Amino acid sequence: MSEGIKGKVVVVTGASSGLGEATARHLAERGASVVLGARRADRIAALAEELTGKGCKAKAVQTDVTDKHQVNNLVDAAVSAFGRIDVMLNNAGLMPLAPLERLKVDEWDRMINVNIKGVLYGIAAALPHMKVQKSGHIINVSSVYGHVVDPGATVYCATKFAVRALSEGLRKEVKPYNIRTTIISPGAVSTELLEHISEKDIQAGTREFVSKIAIGADTFARTVAFAVNKPDDVDINEILFRPTAQPV
């Protein structure tokens, strides 16, 4: 059933691969108008062309979520093209794992900029439109690592804990405007996320573990669809899911 998805305007960051790409495709095929944001313009352009070729509604807007002006432009482009924004999926994220003692300070900065500020910029861009509409749905992507902390993942975990905290604050603040909020915390999903790990020993060990248990990105897409598809008076605030085989 997709009555709650059909006709909605959905903005997706990090739409060039992985969770974002799978979700954009899944929702578009169920009648949503999707606006794709990512740095890799060629990929989102190809995805938009693929979807429109199938009769879906899609638009690609090159976007770096660390630039608030580009995120504003992404949301404004959605409203200009389709008249409104119903769902903001703040999905873009990085996971360059390494122990703190390796002092990957530049990577810490990048994670903070993408994983925290990128989410905040998405909220800031979408919220004014949703307040006027008196409706909308903001979905922020955390992680299992937003619930537990593992050695070697400390800064990444901190960013994902932050996403949960700001999402809960947002939930409480937007009640007067009939806006829904959802946190989705995936476990091991097969995406390009491991390519962000610059420390080769950490990357190899993580890849070996994930390859044994990871589930497909379509699982995340179906989870987003579940939250979006609920009636307007139902607010699915948080979903945590893992592969059945994942112990962490």
C-alpha positions in Angstrom: 0.0 0.0 0.0 1.4 3.4 -0.9 -1.6 5.8 -0.7 0.4 8.0 1.8 3.4 8.2 -0.6 1.7 9.0 -3.9 1.8 12.6 -4.9 4.2 13.7 -2.1 7.2 15.8 -2.9 10.3 14.2 -1.4 13.8 15.8 -1.2 16.6 13.3 -0.7 20.2 14.3 0.1 23.0 11.8 -0.6 20.9 10.5 -3.5 23.8 9.5 -5.8 24.3 6.1 -4.3 23.4 3.7 -1.5 20.5 4.5 0.9 19.5 7.7 -0.8 19.5 6.3 -4.3 17.5 3.2 -3.3 15.0 5.4 -1.4 14.5 7.8 -4.2 13.9 5.0 -6.6 11.5 3.2 -4.3 9.4 6.3 -3.5 9.3 7.5 -7.1 8.0 4.2 -8.3 5.2 4.5 -5.7 4.1 7.9 -7.0 6.2 10.4 -5.1 7.9 13.4 -6.9 11.6 13.1 -5.9 14.2 15.8 -5.9 17.7 14.4 -5.8 20.6 16.2 -4.1 24.2 15.1 -4.1 27.7 16.3 -5.1 28.0 13.8 -8.0 25.9 15.6 -10.5 26.3 13.0 -13.2 24.9 10.2 -11.0 21.8 12.0 -9.9 21.2 13.3 -13.4 21.3 9.7 -14.7 19.0 8.6 -11.9 16.5 11.4 -12.6 16.6 10.5 -16.3 16.0 6.8 -15.5 13.0 7.6 -13.3 11.4 10.1 -15.7 11.9 7.6 -18.5 9.7 5.2 -16.4 7.0 7.9 -16.1 8.1 9.0 -12.6 8.6 12.6 -11.5 12.2 13.4 -10.6 14.6 16.3 -10.6 18.3 16.4 -9.9 20.0 19.4 -8.2 23.8 19.2 -7.5 24.2 19.8 -3.8 27.0 19.8 -1.2 25.2 19.6 2.1 28.1 21.4 3.9 27.1 24.5 2.0 23.8 25.9 3.5 23.2 28.0 0.4 23.3 24.9 -1.8 20.9 23.1 0.5 18.5 26.0 0.4 18.7 25.9 -3.3 17.9 22.2 -3.3 14.7 22.7 -1.3 13.7 25.9 -3.2 14.1 24.0 -6.5 11.8 21.3 -5.2 9.1 23.9 -4.2 9.6 25.7 -7.6 9.2 22.5 -9.6 6.5 20.8 -7.6 4.8 23.5 -5.5 5.7 22.2 -2.1 7.9 20.0 0.0 6.3 17.1 2.0 9.3 15.1 3.0 12.9 16.1 3.7 15.2 13.1 4.0 18.6 14.2 5.5 20.5 11.1 4.4 24.0 12.4 3.3 26.7 11.0 5.6 30.4 10.0 6.0 32.0 7.2 8.1 35.8 7.5 8.0 36.5 5.2 11.0 39.7 5.4 13.0 40.8 5.4 16.6 41.1 8.8 18.2 44.8 8.4 18.8 45.4 8.4 15.0 44.4 12.1 15.1 42.4 12.2 11.8 41.4 15.7 12.7 40.5 16.7 9.1 38.2 13.7 8.9 36.6 14.7 12.2 35.9 18.1 10.8 34.4 16.6 7.6 32.1 14.3 9.6 30.9 17.1 11.7 30.2 19.2 8.6 28.4 16.5 6.7 26.7 14.4 9.4 25.6 17.2 11.8 25.7 20.5 9.9 24.3 18.9 6.8 21.3 17.7 8.7 20.8 21.1 10.4 21.1 22.8 7.0 18.4 20.4 5.6 16.1 21.2 8.5 16.7 25.0 8.1 15.9 24.8 4.4 12.7 22.7 4.8 11.2 24.0 8.0 10.1 27.5 6.8 8.1 25.9 3.9 6.6 23.2 6.2 5.5 25.8 8.7 3.6 27.8 6.1 2.0 24.5 4.8 1.2 23.4 8.3 2.4 20.0 7.3 5.6 18.1 6.4 7.9 15.3 7.5 11.6 15.5 8.3 13.5 12.3 8.3 17.0 12.3 9.7 19.4 9.3 9.3 21.3 8.3 12.4 22.9 4.8 12.8 23.2 1.9 15.2 26.3 3.8 16.1 23.9 6.6 17.3 22.9 4.1 20.1 26.2 2.4 20.9 29.9 3.5 20.9 32.6 1.2 19.6 36.4 1.8 19.8 37.6 3.2 16.5 34.2 4.8 15.7 34.1 7.4 18.4 33.7 10.6 16.4 31.3 8.9 13.9 29.2 7.7 16.9 29.3 11.2 18.3 27.9 12.7 15.1 25.1 10.1 15.0 24.2 10.6 18.7 24.0 14.3 17.8 21.5 13.6 15.0 19.2 11.7 17.4 19.4 14.6 20.0 18.6 17.4 17.5 15.9 15.2 16.0 14.2 14.8 19.3 14.4 18.5 20.0 12.9 19.2 16.6 10.1 16.8 17.3 9.1 18.7 20.4 9.4 22.1 18.7 7.4 21.5 15.6 4.1 20.3 17.1 2.3 23.6 16.5 2.9 23.2 12.8 1.6 19.6 12.3 5.1 18.4 11.2 6.2 14.8 11.7 9.8 13.7 12.5 11.5 10.4 12.1 15.0 9.1 13.1 16.1 6.1 11.1 19.1 4.2 12.5 20.4 1.5 10.2 22.8 -1.3 11.1 25.1 -2.9 8.5 23.7 -2.1 5.0 25.6 -2.7 1.8 26.6 0.8 0.5 29.7 2.8 -0.5 30.0 4.1 3.1 33.1 1.9 3.8 35.0 3.7 1.0 35.2 6.7 3.2 37.6 4.9 5.6 41.1 6.1 4.8 42.9 3.8 7.3 43.4 0.7 5.2 43.6 -1.7 8.2 40.4 -0.4 9.6 38.7 -0.5 6.2 39.8 -4.1 5.6 38.5 -5.3 8.9 35.3 -3.4 8.7 34.7 -4.6 5.1 35.3 -8.2 6.1 32.8 -8.0 9.0 30.1 -6.1 7.0 30.4 -8.4 3.9 29.3 -11.3 6.0 26.1 -9.8 7.4 25.1 -6.7 5.4 21.6 -6.3 4.0 20.6 -4.4 0.9 19.9 -0.7 0.7 16.3 -1.5 -0.4 15.7 -2.5 3.3 16.3 1.2 4.3 14.1 2.4 1.4 11.2 0.2 2.6 11.7 1.6 6.1 11.5 5.2 4.9 8.4 4.3 2.9 6.8 2.7 6.1 7.2 6.0 8.0 6.1 8.2 5.1 3.1 6.1 4.3 1.5 6.4 7.7 -1.6 8.7 8.0 -0.8 12.3 8.9 -2.0 11.8 12.5 0.6 9.0 13.0 4.2 10.1 13.8 6.8 7.3 13.6 9.5 9.0 15.6 12.3 6.4 15.6 13.2 3.2 13.8 16.3 1.1 14.7 17.0 -1.9 12.5 19.9 -4.3 12.0 20.7 -7.4 10.0 19.5 -10.3 12.0 23.1 -11.5 12.2 24.5 -8.2 13.6 25.6 -8.4 17.2 26.6 -4.8 17.7 
